[in-house]
Amino acid sequence: MSHPIQPTTDCPIDKYLSPKEVAGHFDLSPFSAYRWIGEGIVPENYVRRCGKSRLRLHPSIIPLLEEKFAGARSNA
């Protein structure tokens, strides 16, 4: 499984997703998205920091995570 070093498209910050939106796509708690960031599941170049504590994620992270999770399920 490969993923681009940079997010796939140039995207304005107002199109980025909140951790809640990303985790909600998978029917999970927002804390899951923060854990994915902390554990390196979400590559740092997909994360934008807006201020001290607000994070936004590039929208192309959704297909990347779907691919990663599908691979994890098939290995289980």
Order of alpha helices (4+ residues) and beta strands (2+ residues): alpha-alpha-beta-beta-alpha
